[in-house]
Structures are given as C-alpha cells and as structure tokens.
C-alpha cells in the first residue's frame, strides 16, 4: 500500500513524483511507456519558457517558481536544465491573434510583466529588427523582449526529476499499462498489465489518456490534438546572426502564430512549430508521419518573409499530442466523484514551463490540503452546465 501513486510520468507526473519524494512520501510512479518517451506531449528536445504569461495572470506564479525549481534541480544534479537566452514576442501590425485561448496575448504578456515586476522591454518593429536582424519585423509591428526567458531541455528535465525521485525513495513502474481504476473509501486500486497497485491517494497525470482512464465528465471536456514540430536549416551566411538568438513567438493574424527555439542536436537548424491547435486525434491513432506538404505549408505560411536566412526544405519533423480543455486553461483539481484522486490534465499545450511548480503544488495539496500557489482557477466546476 503506497501513500500516493502517480499515473503518467511526463512533465507533470515526473514533477509531482519528485516533489512527493522530497517530502518523504511513500510514492510510486507508473507509466505505460519508458519515460522520457515520444508517444505523448513531453519530447522534442526543448520547450519555451517565460515568466510573463500571455495566457493569463493566474499562470505567472507557476512560471516564476518553476524557474527557481529548475535551477535548484540543476544544482542538485549538476546538469543545466534552464537556459535563459531571452525571448522575443512579436505581434503583427496587421492585428494579433489568439494563442492558447488568449485573445490579447501580447498585451496580457506586457501587463503581467508589469504587475509581477518581471524585467522586460517593449519594442517597436524597427527596434526589434535593429537588435535582432534575423527577424524581419515591419516598422509598425509590436514586440516584447524578456531577458530572463529561454528554453528547457525537455527529456533531461523529466529524467532528472525521475532519477532524483528514485534516489529519494520513490518507486518506478515503467512499461506497465493501467487498464482500470477502482475507488474505495480508503484507497485506490490500479489494475495493470502486471500486479495490481494499491495506494491511499492517486494523482492522474496521464495527458492524452486521461479520457479513457477517468471517463465522464473528462471524456467530453478534453480534446486531444496532433501537433507537428519542424527543424529547418539555417543558411551558412546567416549562421552568425542566428548564433545565441532568443527564443520567440510570432503572432501575425487570427489563428496564425508560431514559435521557435534553437536545435540542441544541430546548431545549424532551428526548431519551429505552430502555436495553435492541430487536428483532433485519439492518442493511440495519431498519424506520426509528416507529409512534405505540411513542411512546405509551415514555411510558406509562417517563416517565409519573417525569418531571415532559413532554408525552405525541412530537415526533419516529428509529432506530439496536446490535450485541450474548452477554455484552453488547465485542470488541476480533485476528481469530481473521488476525493482521494487528484487530476492534473489537461494542460492545453502550454504546460511544460509551469510543470515544476505544478508538481510542487500538487504534492502540497495531497499532503497539506492546500498549496502555496493558488490553483482555484483551474478546478472542474467552471465547466458545469
């Protein structure tokens, strides 16, 4: 009998298990694959991180605390996980579009930076182009620069937290699928492909598989989408301008936004992806093949005429999955029918940067009944008809 079982060991599950282990809780982490893996939402080298959050003021405490935890974890493990390269966010003079449900993404980013005293600069398109010549901004464009933003090494973050959790006493059960969850007054039983697991409390961080594991009402409130990440070559004569460039988000119309980061495997490449949601797809039926037409469309719609010195033929592309709520916000709440089960999903495609602090908040909720960071904005009651 474990005190807590954590089901799903991606960004949220790894962070939660690590924080439980730090508190001395008898915990087990379970995953149907061998994390970090490429079947869910947490892979593809990097994720962009920033402290001023355009998706809403309620996210900023998570982002700030997560940066502190990533640095603490880096000191514990001797491996740098957070790289503060700076971030440039651009909004086209033709009008901004929504990102992750936020219709005023850049303005909200600026207002959160001001409210939380986050170091930043607001730039004109001309100023942004003069400082960062790789970005072909128009003079009338609007930009925001945050020097403390940057990127996280995704797979390394997950591995570091899982390894530390084990060192602190947690158990791992990998390559083990949970087929069903049974609730009793005093414990939860997980029927697995091996022996059943019993725990006093359960945290479900299973991302795209939450719907099938928990059923109603989660099955009707969550949508899983296919997302594509692309890596494009940088022309040799543009390498100097792209060296040490900031990560970025560029919004250039309604439903037209994308983001970019450096490639960790090859400095001659840049990684980019659409900032909006892809086509709905069941997690076990996602088309993992990327059509060359998708690569061409990504370049023509987003990169062409905006990023200088990027070649049009993608070097490679991979897919991942988002799990999305109707309002594009998170779900961080006790199960509506079972008060010994905490649900951490969906994160609607913008959760990784917050995951370290979410893991801490969930551990506090399970142990103390409350958390340092207020999570009330992310409960399920907002979806009641």
C-alpha positions as CSV (number, residue, x, y, z in Angstrom):
1,X,0.0,0.0,0.0
2,X,1.6,3.3,-1.2
3,X,0.7,6.6,0.2
4,X,0.4,8.1,-3.3
5,X,0.5,6.6,-6.8
6,X,1.3,8.9,-9.7
7,X,-0.1,7.7,-13.0
8,X,1.8,9.1,-16.1
9,X,5.4,10.3,-15.8
10,X,5.7,13.1,-18.4
11,X,6.2,16.7,-17.4
12,X,3.5,16.8,-14.7
13,X,3.9,13.3,-13.4
14,X,7.7,13.5,-13.1
15,X,7.5,16.8,-11.2
16,X,4.8,15.5,-8.9
17,X,6.7,12.3,-8.0
18,X,9.9,14.2,-7.4
19,X,8.2,16.7,-5.0
20,X,6.4,13.9,-3.2
21,X,9.7,12.1,-2.7
22,X,11.3,15.3,-1.4
23,X,8.7,15.3,1.3
24,X,9.4,11.7,2.3
25,X,6.1,10.3,0.9
26,X,5.9,6.6,0.1
27,X,5.1,7.0,-3.6
28,X,5.2,5.1,-6.8
29,X,5.2,6.5,-10.4
30,X,3.6,4.4,-13.2
31,X,3.9,4.8,-16.9
32,X,2.8,2.7,-19.8
33,X,6.0,3.6,-21.7
34,X,9.6,4.2,-20.6
35,X,9.8,8.0,-19.9
36,X,11.0,10.2,-21.3
37,X,9.4,8.8,-24.5
38,X,8.0,10.1,-27.8
39,X,4.4,8.9,-27.5
40,X,2.8,11.8,-25.6
41,X,3.4,15.5,-25.1
42,X,6.8,15.7,-23.5
43,X,9.5,15.3,-26.1
44,X,11.3,17.0,-29.0
45,X,14.4,18.5,-27.3
46,X,13.1,21.8,-25.9
47,X,10.2,23.8,-24.7
48,X,10.0,27.6,-24.5
49,X,9.7,29.1,-21.0
50,X,8.8,32.7,-19.9
51,X,7.7,34.3,-16.7
52,X,5.3,36.9,-18.1
53,X,2.4,34.8,-19.3
54,X,0.1,35.9,-22.1
55,X,-2.4,33.2,-21.3
56,X,-3.3,34.9,-18.1
57,X,-2.1,36.4,-14.8
58,X,-3.0,33.2,-12.9
59,X,-0.1,31.4,-14.5
60,X,2.7,33.7,-13.6
61,X,3.4,32.3,-10.0
62,X,3.8,28.9,-11.6
63,X,6.3,30.1,-14.1
64,X,8.4,32.1,-11.6
65,X,8.5,29.3,-9.1
66,X,9.3,26.7,-11.8
67,X,12.4,28.7,-12.9
68,X,13.6,28.6,-9.2
69,X,13.0,24.8,-9.1
70,X,14.8,24.1,-12.4
71,X,17.8,26.0,-11.1
72,X,17.6,24.1,-7.7
73,X,17.3,20.8,-9.6
74,X,20.2,21.7,-11.8
75,X,22.4,22.4,-8.8
76,X,21.3,19.0,-7.3
77,X,22.1,17.1,-10.4
78,X,25.0,19.1,-11.9
79,X,23.1,19.4,-15.2
80,X,21.8,22.7,-16.6
81,X,18.1,22.4,-17.5
82,X,17.1,26.0,-17.9
83,X,18.8,28.3,-20.5
84,X,17.9,32.0,-20.1
85,X,18.5,33.1,-23.7
86,X,15.8,35.7,-23.7
87,X,12.5,35.6,-25.6
88,X,11.2,37.9,-28.2
89,X,7.4,38.0,-28.8
90,X,6.1,39.8,-31.8
91,X,2.6,40.9,-32.8
92,X,2.0,41.9,-36.4
93,X,0.8,45.4,-37.2
94,X,-2.0,43.7,-39.2
95,X,-3.5,42.5,-35.9
96,X,-2.9,39.9,-33.3
97,X,-4.5,36.6,-33.0
98,X,-5.4,34.3,-30.1
99,X,-2.8,32.0,-28.5
100,X,-4.0,29.2,-26.3
101,X,-7.3,30.9,-25.8
102,X,-5.9,34.3,-25.0
103,X,-7.2,36.9,-27.5
104,X,-4.9,39.6,-26.3
105,X,-1.7,37.6,-25.9
106,X,1.0,40.3,-26.2
107,X,-0.9,42.9,-24.2
108,X,-1.5,40.4,-21.5
109,X,2.2,39.4,-21.5
110,X,3.1,43.1,-21.0
111,X,0.6,43.6,-18.3
112,X,1.7,40.5,-16.3
113,X,5.3,41.6,-16.7
114,X,4.4,45.0,-15.1
115,X,2.3,43.5,-12.4
116,X,4.9,41.0,-11.3
117,X,7.9,43.2,-11.9
118,X,9.4,40.9,-14.5
119,X,12.3,42.5,-16.4
120,X,11.3,43.3,-19.9
121,X,11.3,45.8,-22.8
122,X,8.5,46.8,-25.2
123,X,9.9,47.4,-28.7
124,X,8.7,48.7,-32.0
125,X,9.1,46.6,-35.0
126,X,12.0,48.8,-36.1
127,X,13.7,48.4,-32.7
128,X,13.2,44.7,-32.7
129,X,14.7,44.3,-36.3
130,X,17.7,46.5,-35.4
131,X,18.5,44.5,-32.3
132,X,17.7,41.1,-33.8
133,X,18.3,41.3,-37.6
134,X,17.2,37.7,-38.1
135,X,13.6,38.8,-37.6
136,X,12.2,40.7,-40.5
137,X,9.7,42.8,-38.5
138,X,7.8,45.6,-40.0
139,X,8.3,49.1,-38.5
140,X,4.7,49.0,-37.3
141,X,4.9,45.6,-35.6
142,X,5.0,45.5,-31.8
143,X,7.4,43.3,-29.8
144,X,8.1,42.3,-26.2
145,X,11.6,41.2,-25.0
146,X,12.1,39.3,-21.8
147,X,15.8,38.6,-21.0
148,X,15.1,36.0,-18.3
149,X,13.0,33.8,-20.6
150,X,14.5,31.0,-22.6
151,X,14.1,27.3,-23.1
152,X,14.1,24.0,-21.1
153,X,15.7,20.7,-22.1
154,X,12.6,18.6,-22.1
155,X,13.8,15.0,-21.8
156,X,16.6,16.0,-19.4
157,X,14.0,17.7,-17.1
158,X,11.9,14.6,-16.9
159,X,14.9,12.3,-16.4
160,X,16.4,14.5,-13.7
161,X,13.2,14.5,-11.7
162,X,12.6,10.8,-12.0
163,X,16.1,10.0,-11.1
164,X,16.0,12.2,-8.1
165,X,12.7,10.8,-7.0
166,X,14.2,7.3,-7.0
167,X,17.2,8.5,-5.1
168,X,14.9,10.0,-2.5
169,X,13.0,6.7,-2.1
170,X,10.2,6.6,-4.7
171,X,9.4,3.5,-6.8
172,X,9.1,3.4,-10.6
173,X,6.9,1.0,-12.6
174,X,7.5,1.6,-16.3
175,X,6.3,-0.2,-19.4
176,X,3.2,-1.0,-17.4
177,X,-0.3,0.0,-18.7
178,X,-3.1,0.7,-16.2
179,X,-6.3,-0.8,-17.6
180,X,-8.7,0.4,-14.9
181,X,-9.0,2.4,-11.7
182,X,-11.2,1.2,-8.8
183,X,-12.0,3.6,-5.9
184,X,-12.7,2.6,-2.3
185,X,-13.2,4.8,0.7
186,X,-9.7,4.4,1.9
187,X,-7.6,3.5,-1.2
188,X,-7.4,3.2,-4.9
189,X,-6.6,0.1,-6.8
190,X,-5.0,0.2,-10.2
191,X,-5.4,-2.9,-12.4
192,X,-2.3,-3.1,-14.5
193,X,-0.7,-5.4,-17.1
194,X,1.2,-6.9,-14.1
195,X,0.2,-7.0,-10.4
196,X,-2.4,-4.5,-9.1
197,X,-1.2,-1.4,-7.4
198,X,-2.8,-0.1,-4.2
199,X,-2.5,3.5,-2.9
200,X,-4.2,5.7,-0.4
201,X,-4.2,8.6,-3.0
202,X,-3.9,8.8,-6.7
203,X,-2.6,11.6,-9.0
204,X,-3.6,11.2,-12.6
205,X,-1.1,12.9,-15.0
206,X,-1.8,10.7,-18.0
207,X,-2.3,13.5,-20.5
208,X,-4.0,12.2,-23.7
209,X,-5.0,9.0,-21.9
210,X,-7.0,10.8,-19.1
211,X,-10.2,10.5,-21.1
212,X,-10.2,6.7,-21.3
213,X,-8.9,6.3,-17.7
214,X,-11.4,8.5,-16.0
215,X,-14.4,8.6,-18.3
216,X,-17.1,11.1,-17.6
217,X,-17.0,14.1,-17.4
218,X,-13.4,14.2,-18.6
219,X,-14.1,12.3,-21.8
220,X,-16.5,15.1,-23.1
221,X,-14.4,18.0,-21.8
222,X,-11.0,17.1,-23.2
223,X,-9.8,17.0,-26.8
224,X,-6.5,15.5,-28.0
225,X,-4.8,17.1,-31.0
226,X,-2.0,16.2,-33.3
227,X,0.9,18.8,-33.2
228,X,3.9,18.9,-35.5
229,X,7.4,20.2,-34.7
230,X,9.7,21.1,-37.6
231,X,13.5,21.6,-37.9
232,X,14.7,23.9,-40.7
233,X,18.3,24.5,-41.8
234,X,20.0,27.9,-41.4
235,X,21.9,29.1,-44.4
236,X,25.6,29.2,-43.9
237,X,25.8,33.0,-44.5
238,X,23.2,33.6,-41.8
239,X,24.7,31.5,-39.0
240,X,26.3,34.5,-37.3
241,X,23.0,36.3,-37.0
242,X,21.3,33.2,-35.6
243,X,24.0,32.5,-33.0
244,X,22.7,32.9,-29.5
245,X,19.4,34.2,-30.8
246,X,16.4,34.5,-28.4
247,X,13.5,32.0,-28.4
248,X,10.5,33.6,-30.0
249,X,6.7,33.7,-30.6
250,X,5.3,35.5,-33.6
251,X,1.6,36.2,-34.0
252,X,0.7,37.5,-37.4
253,X,-3.1,37.2,-37.6
254,X,-6.1,35.3,-36.2
255,X,-5.1,31.7,-35.9
256,X,-1.7,32.4,-37.4
257,X,1.1,32.2,-34.9
258,X,4.2,30.1,-34.4
259,X,7.2,29.8,-32.1
260,X,10.9,28.9,-32.5
261,X,13.8,27.7,-30.5
262,X,17.4,26.6,-31.1
263,X,18.1,23.0,-32.0
264,X,20.1,21.1,-29.4
265,X,21.3,18.3,-31.7
266,X,22.5,20.5,-34.5
267,X,23.3,24.3,-34.2
268,X,22.7,24.7,-38.0
269,X,19.0,24.0,-37.5
270,X,16.1,26.0,-35.9
271,X,13.1,24.3,-34.4
272,X,9.7,25.8,-35.1
273,X,6.0,24.9,-34.6
274,X,2.5,26.2,-35.0
275,X,1.4,27.9,-31.8
276,X,-2.2,26.9,-32.4
277,X,-4.0,23.6,-32.0
278,X,-3.9,20.9,-34.7
279,X,-6.5,18.4,-35.8
280,X,-8.2,16.3,-33.1
281,X,-7.0,12.8,-32.9
282,X,-7.2,9.9,-30.5
283,X,-3.8,9.4,-28.8
284,X,-3.3,5.9,-30.0
285,X,-4.3,6.8,-33.5
286,X,-2.2,9.8,-34.1
287,X,-0.7,9.9,-37.6
288,X,3.1,10.0,-36.8
289,X,4.1,10.5,-40.4
290,X,4.5,14.1,-41.5
291,X,3.6,14.9,-45.1
292,X,6.1,17.0,-47.0
293,X,3.2,19.3,-47.8
294,X,2.9,20.1,-44.1
295,X,6.6,21.2,-44.1
296,X,6.1,23.4,-47.1
297,X,2.9,24.9,-45.6
298,X,4.7,25.7,-42.4
299,X,7.5,27.5,-44.2
300,X,5.2,29.4,-46.6
301,X,2.6,30.5,-44.1
302,X,4.8,31.3,-41.1
303,X,8.6,31.5,-41.8
304,X,8.8,33.0,-45.3
305,X,9.5,36.7,-45.3
306,X,9.7,36.7,-41.5
307,X,12.8,34.7,-40.6
308,X,16.0,35.7,-42.4
309,X,18.4,33.0,-43.7
310,X,16.2,30.0,-43.2
311,X,16.1,27.4,-46.0
312,X,12.6,26.2,-47.1
313,X,13.2,22.5,-47.0
314,X,12.7,21.0,-43.5
315,X,15.4,18.8,-42.2
316,X,13.0,16.7,-40.1
317,X,9.6,16.8,-38.4
318,X,8.1,14.9,-35.5
319,X,4.6,14.8,-33.9
320,X,3.4,15.2,-30.4
321,X,0.0,15.4,-28.7
322,X,-1.8,18.2,-26.9
323,X,-4.7,17.6,-24.5
324,X,-7.0,20.7,-24.6
325,X,-9.9,22.0,-22.4
326,X,-12.8,24.0,-23.8
327,X,-11.2,27.3,-22.5
328,X,-7.6,26.3,-23.1
329,X,-6.8,26.5,-19.4
330,X,-5.5,23.7,-17.2
331,X,-7.3,21.3,-15.0
332,X,-5.7,20.9,-11.5
333,X,-8.4,19.6,-9.2
334,X,-9.6,16.7,-7.1
335,X,-11.8,14.2,-9.1
336,X,-15.4,15.3,-9.0
337,X,-16.6,12.0,-7.6
338,X,-13.5,10.6,-5.8
339,X,-11.8,12.7,-3.2
340,X,-8.7,10.6,-3.0
341,X,-7.8,11.2,-6.7
342,X,-6.2,14.4,-8.0
343,X,-6.3,15.2,-11.7
344,X,-3.5,17.1,-13.5
345,X,-4.7,17.4,-17.1
346,X,-5.3,18.9,-19.4
347,X,-2.5,21.5,-19.9
348,X,-3.8,22.6,-23.3
349,X,-0.4,22.8,-25.0
350,X,1.3,25.3,-22.7
351,X,2.1,23.4,-19.5
352,X,5.7,22.4,-19.6
353,X,7.1,25.7,-18.4
354,X,4.8,25.5,-15.4
355,X,5.3,21.8,-14.6
356,X,7.9,22.0,-11.9
357,X,5.8,24.3,-9.7
358,X,2.6,22.4,-10.5
359,X,4.3,19.3,-9.2
360,X,5.1,21.1,-6.0
361,X,1.6,22.5,-5.7
362,X,0.0,19.1,-6.2
363,X,2.3,17.5,-3.6
364,X,1.3,20.2,-1.2
365,X,-2.4,19.7,-1.9
366,X,-2.1,15.9,-1.2
367,X,0.0,16.3,1.9
368,X,-1.2,19.6,3.4
369,X,-4.6,20.1,1.9
370,X,-3.6,23.4,0.4
371,X,-0.8,24.8,-1.8
372,X,1.4,27.9,-1.7
373,X,0.3,28.9,-5.2
374,X,-3.5,29.3,-5.6
375,X,-4.9,26.7,-8.0
376,X,-8.6,27.6,-7.7
377,X,-8.8,29.0,-11.2
378,X,-8.1,25.5,-12.6
379,X,-10.9,23.5,-11.0
380,X,-13.6,21.5,-12.9
381,X,-16.5,23.4,-11.5
382,X,-16.0,26.0,-14.2
383,X,-17.3,23.5,-16.8
384,X,-20.6,22.7,-15.0
385,X,-23.6,23.2,-17.3
